[in-house]
Amino acid sequence: MAKVLVFIDNPGTSLKKSSLELLTLGRSIGETAVALNGKLHDDVAAAFAEYGVGTVLLPSAEDLDDFLVAPKAAYLAAAAGQAGADIVLLDNSPEGKEIAARAGIRLNAGVITDVVAVDADGTAHKSVLAGSYNTACKAGTAVSVLTVKANNVLPEPAAAPAALETVTVEVPAVSAAARITAREQKVASGRPDLTDARIVVAGGRGLDGDFGPVEELADALGAAVGASRAATDAGWISHDAQVGQTGKTVSPQLYISAGISGAIQQKAGMQTAKVIVAVNKDAESPVFEIADFGIVGDLFDVLPQATAEIKKRKG
């Protein structure tokens, strides 16, 4: 049975759905431990036990968040060595990918990103070339480091809770690590995180600067708001909402595309969504080639009607 190490970074007082997915995936592969950066709160510890985690590794240093990713990668590599891990799982965020790459160098491990599923033998499955192909690959090294896209695993607790123990890992010194000198708190929108959301409503050039209809529909659905590069480059919405080849990759249960042409760069970020609904007044728009449901019409008419109907049914 493989030994799996899941890296979870600063979960706060509760685990995100994407973290529960990693724990479920890890348990399906083998014996799972967690390398945690941050305080182990009681509710988080209870969730670890519920999902079958027997060991939580904690860093000896408490200042990992004072730096960029180098010390976290050093800690993860040390934790993987101490746990004897065969497979290391991380989230597929930009920071997760960078930590994976740096830890992979330290472990002399094969690194595979954008993973959507993992077999019991460690074979990783990916959706590549903007979703044109599904591939299976496996690292030929003793240790594999995999970053896993959210919303591809159904979180399921273990049949019986595990007895949890904590272990301290000595963090190797990292010279010339970039230190964070200041932080600015992002204003909370109340919406779910884009990469973790089960529903995403995204807008593009067709909005002509007015994201109101997209935001109203997203709020009615409890969804995250995404955008095309054209919309973020125009300054209509912040760049952290960008979905696509040069933005974030999402894999929600439902993706609603409004006023987005569906060029290959956009497809690369959302084509693994379970259901895609496209709204565009151009019937020849490429987005209809990948949409499960398409509406040819003016989004400023379609979206408010959808929002009103959803609110009516919820009320």
C-alpha positions in Angstrom: 0.0 0.0 0.0 1.3 3.4 -1.0 2.1 6.1 1.6 0.5 9.4 0.7 1.3 12.8 2.1 -1.2 15.6 1.6 0.0 19.2 2.0 -2.5 21.6 3.5 -1.5 25.3 3.9 -3.1 27.5 6.5 -6.6 26.0 6.6 -7.8 28.3 9.4 -10.5 26.9 11.6 -12.1 24.6 9.0 -11.0 22.6 6.0 -11.9 23.8 2.5 -13.8 21.4 0.2 -10.7 21.1 -2.0 -8.7 19.9 1.1 -11.4 17.3 1.9 -11.1 16.1 -1.8 -7.4 15.6 -1.4 -7.8 13.6 1.8 -10.5 11.4 0.1 -8.2 10.9 -2.9 -5.2 10.1 -0.7 -7.2 7.5 1.3 -8.2 5.8 -2.0 -4.6 5.4 -2.9 -3.1 4.3 0.4 -2.2 5.3 4.0 -2.6 9.0 4.3 -0.7 11.6 6.5 -1.0 15.4 6.3 1.8 17.9 6.3 0.1 21.0 7.8 1.4 24.5 7.7 -0.4 26.6 10.3 -2.2 26.1 13.6 -4.0 22.8 14.1 -7.4 23.9 15.3 -9.7 21.4 17.0 -12.3 21.3 14.2 -9.5 20.7 11.6 -8.0 17.9 13.8 -11.5 16.4 14.0 -11.9 16.5 10.3 -8.5 14.9 9.7 -9.5 12.0 12.0 -12.9 11.8 10.3 -11.3 11.4 6.9 -8.9 8.7 8.1 -5.7 10.7 8.7 -3.6 9.0 11.3 -0.6 11.4 11.4 -0.3 15.2 11.1 3.2 16.6 10.6 3.8 20.1 11.8 6.9 22.3 11.0 9.3 23.1 13.8 9.5 26.7 12.5 6.6 29.1 13.0 7.6 31.7 10.5 7.0 30.0 7.2 4.4 32.5 6.2 6.9 35.3 6.6 8.5 34.2 3.3 7.4 33.2 -0.1 7.2 29.5 -1.0 10.8 28.3 -0.6 10.6 27.4 3.1 7.3 25.7 2.6 8.8 23.6 -0.1 11.7 22.7 2.1 9.3 21.8 4.9 7.2 19.6 2.6 10.2 17.8 1.2 11.5 17.1 4.8 8.0 15.9 5.8 7.8 13.6 2.8 11.1 12.1 3.7 10.2 11.7 7.4 6.8 10.1 6.5 8.3 7.8 3.8 5.8 9.1 1.3 5.5 7.6 -2.1 3.0 10.2 -3.4 2.6 13.8 -2.3 -0.6 15.6 -3.1 -1.1 19.4 -3.2 -3.8 21.7 -4.5 -3.5 22.9 -8.1 -3.2 26.7 -7.2 -0.3 28.7 -8.6 1.4 28.6 -5.2 0.7 24.9 -4.9 2.4 24.2 -8.3 5.4 26.3 -7.3 5.7 24.4 -4.0 5.4 21.1 -5.8 8.1 22.0 -8.3 10.6 23.1 -5.5 9.8 20.1 -3.3 10.1 17.9 -6.4 13.7 19.1 -6.9 14.6 18.4 -3.3 13.0 14.9 -3.4 14.3 14.1 -6.9 10.7 13.4 -7.6 8.6 13.4 -10.8 6.1 16.3 -10.7 2.7 16.2 -12.4 0.3 19.2 -12.4 -3.3 19.7 -13.4 -4.3 16.2 -12.3 -8.0 15.2 -12.3 -7.7 11.6 -11.0 -5.2 9.2 -9.6 -5.2 5.4 -9.7 -4.2 3.2 -6.8 -0.9 2.5 -8.5 -0.1 6.2 -8.7 -1.0 6.7 -12.4 -2.2 10.3 -12.8 -4.9 11.4 -15.3 -4.9 14.8 -16.9 -7.1 16.8 -19.3 -4.7 18.5 -21.7 -4.5 20.7 -24.7 -7.5 22.7 -23.7 -9.5 19.5 -23.0 -8.8 18.0 -26.4 -7.2 14.9 -24.9 -7.3 12.9 -21.7 -3.9 11.4 -20.8 -2.5 9.0 -18.2 1.0 9.4 -16.9 3.1 8.0 -14.1 6.4 9.3 -12.7 9.3 6.9 -13.0 10.8 8.1 -9.7 10.5 6.7 -6.2 8.4 9.7 -5.2 5.6 11.4 -7.2 4.4 14.9 -6.5 1.0 15.7 -7.9 -1.1 18.8 -7.9 -4.8 18.1 -8.1 -7.6 20.2 -9.6 -10.6 20.9 -7.3 -14.1 19.5 -7.9 -13.0 16.2 -9.4 -13.3 14.0 -6.3 -16.4 13.6 -4.1 -15.4 14.2 -0.5 -16.2 11.1 1.6 -15.3 10.5 5.3 -13.6 7.2 6.2 -15.6 4.2 7.3 -14.2 4.7 10.8 -12.3 7.7 12.3 -8.6 7.4 12.8 -6.7 8.0 16.0 -4.7 11.2 15.3 -1.1 11.8 16.4 1.1 14.9 15.7 4.7 14.8 14.7 7.2 17.7 14.4 9.4 18.1 11.3 12.6 20.0 11.4 12.5 22.6 8.7 15.8 22.9 6.8 17.3 26.4 6.6 16.7 28.2 3.3 19.2 30.8 2.4 18.2 33.9 0.5 14.5 33.2 0.8 12.3 36.1 -0.3 10.7 37.6 2.8 7.2 39.1 2.7 7.4 42.7 3.9 3.8 43.8 3.8 0.3 42.3 3.3 -3.0 43.9 2.3 -6.2 42.3 3.3 -8.4 41.5 0.3 -12.0 42.8 0.7 -14.3 39.7 1.2 -17.0 39.4 -1.4 -18.9 36.7 0.4 -18.7 34.5 -2.7 -16.9 31.1 -2.8 -13.3 30.9 -3.9 -13.1 30.7 -7.7 -11.0 27.5 -7.9 -13.1 25.7 -5.3 -16.6 26.8 -6.4 -19.1 24.2 -7.5 -20.7 26.9 -9.7 -19.0 29.6 -11.7 -20.6 32.5 -13.6 -18.1 34.1 -15.9 -18.3 37.2 -18.1 -16.3 38.5 -21.0 -16.0 41.2 -23.6 -19.8 41.1 -24.3 -20.5 42.7 -20.9 -18.9 45.9 -22.2 -17.7 46.8 -18.7 -21.0 46.0 -16.8 -20.5 42.9 -14.6 -23.8 43.6 -12.7 -25.9 40.9 -14.5 -23.1 38.3 -13.9 -22.7 39.2 -10.2 -26.4 39.1 -9.6 -26.8 35.7 -11.2 -23.8 34.4 -9.3 -25.2 35.6 -6.0 -28.6 34.0 -6.7 -26.8 30.7 -7.4 -24.2 31.0 -4.6 -21.6 30.9 -7.3 -18.1 32.4 -7.8 -17.6 35.1 -10.5 -15.0 34.5 -13.2 -13.9 36.5 -16.3 -12.1 36.3 -19.5 -8.7 37.9 -20.1 -10.3 40.6 -22.2 -12.5 41.6 -19.3 -9.7 41.7 -16.7 -7.2 43.5 -19.1 -9.9 46.1 -19.7 -10.0 46.7 -15.9 -13.7 45.7 -15.6 -12.8 43.2 -12.9 -9.7 42.2 -10.9 -7.2 39.9 -12.5 -7.7 37.2 -9.8 -11.0 36.5 -11.5 -9.4 35.5 -14.8 -10.2 32.0 -16.0 -8.1 30.6 -18.8 -4.7 29.5 -20.0 -3.0 32.5 -18.4 -5.4 32.7 -15.5 -7.0 30.2 -13.1 -8.1 26.7 -14.0 -11.6 25.8 -12.7 -13.5 22.5 -12.8 -17.0 23.3 -11.3 -20.1 21.3 -11.6 -21.7 24.1 -13.5 -20.0 26.8 -15.6 -22.0 29.6 -17.1 -20.3 31.6 -19.8 -21.8 35.0 -20.6 -20.5 37.1 -23.5 -17.3 35.1 -23.9 -16.2 33.9 -27.3 -14.7 30.7 -26.1 -11.3 31.0 -27.7 -8.8 28.2 -27.0 -7.1 30.2 -24.2 -10.5 30.4 -22.3 -11.3 26.8 -23.0 -8.1 25.7 -21.3 -9.3 27.1 -18.0 -12.8 25.6 -17.8 -13.3 22.8 -20.2 -13.3 20.1 -17.5 -16.5 21.7 -16.0 -19.2 19.0 -15.7 -21.9 21.2 -17.3 -21.2 24.2 -19.5 -23.9 26.8 -20.3 -23.1 29.5 -22.9 -24.9 32.7 -23.5 -23.8 34.7 -26.5 -25.6 36.7 -29.2 -23.2 35.4 -31.9 -24.5 32.0 -33.0 -21.1 31.2 -34.6 -19.2 31.8 -31.3 -16.6 28.9 -30.6 -18.0 28.6 -27.1 -21.0 26.7 -28.4 -18.8 23.9 -29.7 -18.0 22.9 -26.1 -21.3 24.0 -24.4 -23.7 21.4 -23.1 -26.5 24.0 -23.4 -26.4 27.2 -25.5 -28.5 30.3 -25.5 -28.2 32.6 -28.5 -29.3 35.9 -27.2 -28.4 39.2 -25.5 -26.9 38.4 -22.1 -28.5 41.6 -20.7 -31.9 40.1 -21.4 -31.1 36.4 -20.6 -29.2 36.7 -17.3 -31.7 39.0 -15.5 -34.5 36.6 -16.5 -32.5 33.6 -15.2 -31.7 35.5 -12.0 -35.4 36.5 -11.4 -36.6 32.9 -12.0 -34.0 31.4 -9.6 -34.9 33.9 -6.9 -38.6 33.1 -7.5 -38.0 29.4 -7.1 -35.8 29.8 -4.0 -38.4 32.1 -2.4 
